[in-house]
Amino acid sequence: MTQESLQQKFKTMASKVALTSCTSATAFPSMSKPDVIKFPRVLFHEGIQNLSAFTTTGVFTCRESGLYVVFMNLITFSTSAFIKIFRNSQMMSVLYTSSGTLESLHAETSGSGMGAVELVAGDTIVVKAESNNIILNPSTCLTIVKI
């Protein structure tokens, strides 16, 4: 390896990429299979070059190759919910919640899922509803961090 290629490799390894974003704070979106869940309320970001594309489409596109941790917490007003996280078109994590029945309008169920995944530039992360009538709480969030 040349000194220049080593410097580039260290620069890539040291680059910071992090994103925490949640569903809308003012609406309770209802999702059904195969809807892409969008996270327009960004709480934190660093090193994200395509932030507006992510918040409008719900698709995270990797710009910095490396090892990433993807975490999602799901809070829903539905009696059950089934969500999948995909790397490109391959499922990498599943979230499922169930309460049997909800006793009141304000009852919630929750679940979380995470995974470590090697991403290369151009890879995508997307979260999709896999069941119908999922009513999302505004505290439903997605975090993606390059480690």
C-alpha positions, 0 to 999 in steps of 0.5 A: 500500500502506498502512503496515500492509500493508507491515509485514505483508508485511515480517513475512511475508518475515522469518519463519523456517521450517525443518525437518530430520526423519529416519526412525525411529532404531530401526526400518528401515521397509519402504515400498512404492508408494504409501506416504507416508514419515514422518519422526518424528525431528525434528533441528531445527525453527523456525517450524513450527506443525504439527510433531506433524501432520507427524511422524505423517502425513508431510505438511508443511502450509505456514503461511507463504507464500514460496519454499522449498527442499526437500531429501531424502537417501535411504539404503536397504538395497534394491537399488533405490529410487524416491521422489517428492517432491510439492507438493500432488499435483504431482511436484517431485523424483525420487530413484532409487538402484540398486546392481544387487545388494547384496553383504551385508546391510549394503550401502547405496545412496543418492540425493538430490533437491531443488527450490525451490518457491513455497508458499502457506499450505495447500500440502503437501509429501509424499514417497511411495515409487514402488517396492516393498520399500524398506528405509529407513536411519535416516539418510534425512532431509527438510529444508524451509527458507523462504528 
